[in-house]
Amino acid sequence: MYDGKTFQSTANSDNGQVSSATIFHYHQQDRIVWAEYAGGSIVRGTLIATVRDDNSLDMRYQHVDTEGKLMTGQCDSKPETLNDGRLRMHEKWQWTSGDGSKGESTIEEVKS
């Protein structure tokens, strides 16, 4: 379901670091999903997730930002299939580094 898909951020809480300049490249093998991401204030990031029965993702992420800080967090990501067949992911996340604050974001599949 996720393998080979590319996503771009379309919305994020003010306390998040992902922006519309951030691009995610997803991979999947069985019930494991992983991705690399970068762009905007994120120099390099990775995430790993397990796929639940409803195709939502139980995710952990880590990245280094442009200030050189290592940031980590956890995320619950729920898929929505758009009319054109692309995926939109609705995410509720929390930092496990820094201030531990929570937020919400949305990413959408980019068709090449």
N, C-alpha and C positions, 0 to 999 in steps of 0.2 A: 504493500500500500504506500510506503514512504520512500522506497529505494529509488535513487536517481532524481528525486524532486529537489527543486530549488525554491526557497522561500525568501520573502522580503518583508520587513516590518511595516505595518500600516498604522499602528497605534501603540502607545506605551505610556504608563504612568510616569509622572515627572521624576520619580526617584529611580527610574530605570536608565540603563546606558545604551540599550539597543535603539536605533533610529532607522529612518527610511534608507539610510546609507548602508545598513547592515544586511549582508546576504548570508543565508544558511544553505549548506549543501548536505542533504540527508542521504543516509544509506540504511539498509535494513537487511538483516539475516534472521529468519524465523521471527521470534518475538523480541529481538534486540534491535534498537535503532540508535544510530550515532550520527553526529554531524560536526562539520567544521564551520565556523562563522567568523566574519571580520567585516570591518567597515565603520565609518563614523568614528566614535570614540573608542572602538574596540580594535586592538591591533591583531589579536589572534584568540580564538576561543574554540572550545570543544564541548560537546554534550553527549550524554549517554542516557538511554531510556529503555524501559520495558513497555511492551504493548499490552494493554489490558484487553479483556474480552470484548469491550465496546469500541476498540481501536483508539482509545485515548492513551496518552503517554504519561508515565510516571518517570520524571526526568531529573537529572542533576546536571549542572553546567558550571563551567569555569572559564574565565578569560583574563587576559591582561589588557588593561586600558591604556590610553595614550599618555597617562601620567605614570605608567609603570606599576600600577597597583594590580595585584592578583585578587580577583573577585570570584566568589563562588555562591551558588544558590541551588534551590530546588523549585520544580515547576510541575504543575498539573496542566496538561495541554489536551484540549478536546477538539476533534475535527468536525468541520462542517463542510459538506460538499456543495459548492456553488452551482448555479444554473448552467455554467459553461464547463462543468466537470472539474474545475480546479478546487484545491483544498484551502480552506481558511481554518487556522488554528486559534482557538480562544484559550488564552493562557492565564493562569493565576500562579504567581510566583512569590518567592521570599528569598531575600539574601541570607546566606549562612555565614557571610563575612560582613564587615562593616557594621552598619546600624541594625541589621536584622529586619529591616522594614519589608512590607509586602506591597505588591502591585499587580496590575493586570496589563496584558498586552495582546496584540493580534498580529499574526503574520499570515501572508497569503502566498500561495504558490505562484511562481513566475513561469510562464510558458516561454520556451525558447524558440 
